[in-house]
Amino acid sequence: MFNKEDSKKIREEFWTSFGKSYPHKWVLYNTGIKEVQLKFTFNTDFAQVSLDIFSIDEVIQEYYFEKIYALKTILKEEYLQNIAIEDHYLLPEGKEVSKFYLQLDSVNIHNKNHWPQVFEFLNNNMEKLEAFFVEYKDYIEE
């Protein structure tokens, strides 16, 4: 078991190693649409790449979810066949977002043996999710 400080160091080491192994200027929070973010997640249970939609105004959140959901067929057929879609996804901190995501289960950030598999998963799937977002950003934000 890792204490909080050791866990923090391992997380920092993972993300630093990932950045060095796959140098790329990711879009992530810089989507140009305040309510839409591309995210990496890796914890003690799973790794995930996602497009998250959040607004304190439920109407705005639903608007962006519906815009992206309308592209579901293209997203699945041309970019990420196994993407999961949830209109109401509860984050660990209690915030509810709309989420389009791919998840790799049974991996643990504290287990360095899992890192190569997670590096590849995160890089390959975020490249595709980012390409989709960039291609359809104008439609999403109109």
Order of alpha helices (4+ residues) and beta strands (2+ residues): alpha-beta-beta-alpha-beta-beta-alpha
